[in-house]
Amino acid sequence: MLQIPEHKIPIVEIKTGFDVRIFIKREDLIHPTISGNKFWKLLFNVNQYLESKPENPLLITFGGAFSNHIASVSAFGKEFGIPTIGIIRGNELKNNWQDNPTLSEASKNGMQFFFVSREDYQNKEQLTQKFLEQYPNSLIIPEGGSNEMAVKGVQYMLGNDTKDFDYLCTAVGTGGTIAGISRFAEEHQNVIGIKVVKDNSLENTISEWSRRKNFELIDADEHRYGKISDENVRFINWFYNEYQVPLDPIYTGKMMQKIFDLAEKGFFQKDSKILMFHTGGLQAIKGANQFLKSKGREPIAE
Ligand SMILES: Cc1ncc(COP(=O)(O)O)c(C=O)c1O
């Protein structure tokens, strides 16, 4: 069984000219490679699995070429001595995955890859069936790592240090993180999720996991799901210079920019205290910069 580590995550204030106070909880610092929400989402899933004392334990999961989840599962496997398999979207990567920073790190962590076409990747049930037949004792973790156990694990992102905040904010991908924050938030707290993916079923999925109605979803920028805009890169670089906190271009950078935008427009109650969770994802900067530089665009400061 894996132990819940002793942890003291810093909360830092981001001084702005807005009429609210903004703070950031550096969950990205929980572990050097299994950063942010992923650590808590995985810990509970793997613990439940290990309780059943599987013979030859094995973790299998899904993800895209730059996936934070793939990076984290591979690092988790390395840290706790459990072999890992990644089912990767896009069989065009089969011959050149070594050029991809996320996959090459995951491979160094010992992850084995199976590349599948984008079409086959859509059919996760079939893939799960296939892998379970081949590896009946394995744990198949859903894409993004979100499920009931992940939601339970997220309770450790909350504690005495988060109780006084009026708003708790996070970036939303598959919804497990915000569902956990919503489930374990105090009665007086409003939970705000900044959505970075196009998925109209998210609200229902989160409600089922959270069983509460204390959250609101707001689009980061509905025209730019999964895309990196020059404006966001400039914001991330400015933010780093100003506050020395690095942000990633897919989740936390978009969340922070949107929260600044909302604060400027008076969305939050005057004088309220807002806490944003830094959910990690910084490993994706290398891959993003490879892309931005290839297009002659401004990169993210590394
Ligand atoms: C850095 C980062 N932040 C936030 C999220 C969103 O978490 P969730 O998928 O639980 O909504 C993810 C996705 O896993 C992520 O990688």
The ligand as an SDF file (V2000), in Angstrom:
LIG
                    3D

 16 16  0  0  0  0  0  0  0  0999 V2000
   -2.1650   20.4240  -15.5870 C   0  0  0  0  0  0  0  0  0  0  0  0
   -3.5790   19.9930  -15.5450 C   0  0  0  0  0  0  0  0  0  0  0  0
   -4.4610   20.7690  -14.9090 N   0  0  0  0  0  0  0  0  0  0  0  0
   -5.7670   20.4590  -14.8450 C   0  0  0  0  0  0  0  0  0  0  0  0
   -6.2510   19.3020  -15.4190 C   0  0  0  0  0  0  0  0  0  0  0  0
   -7.7060   19.0250  -15.3600 C   0  0  0  0  0  0  0  0  0  0  0  0
   -8.0130   17.9710  -14.5230 O   0  0  0  0  0  0  0  0  0  0  0  0
   -9.2930   17.0920  -14.7890 P   0  0  0  0  0  0  0  0  0  0  0  0
   -8.9930   16.2270  -15.9770 O   0  0  0  0  0  0  0  0  0  0  0  0
   -9.4440   16.3060  -13.5350 O   0  0  0  0  0  0  0  0  0  0  0  0
  -10.4340   18.0080  -15.0600 O   0  0  0  0  0  0  0  0  0  0  0  0
   -5.3630   18.4410  -16.0850 C   0  0  0  0  0  0  0  0  0  0  0  0
   -5.8320   17.1910  -16.7050 C   0  0  0  0  0  0  0  0  0  0  0  0
   -5.6040   16.1330  -16.2470 O   0  0  0  0  0  0  0  0  0  0  0  0
   -3.9980   18.7940  -16.1510 C   0  0  0  0  0  0  0  0  0  0  0  0
   -3.0840   18.0110  -16.7740 O   0  0  0  0  0  0  0  0  0  0  0  0
  1  2  1  0
  2  3  1  0
  2 15  2  0
  3  4  2  0
  4  5  1  0
  5  6  1  0
  5 12  2  0
  6  7  1  0
  7  8  1  0
  8  9  2  0
  8 10  1  0
  8 11  1  0
 12 13  1  0
 12 15  1  0
 13 14  2  0
 15 16  1  0
M  END
$$$$
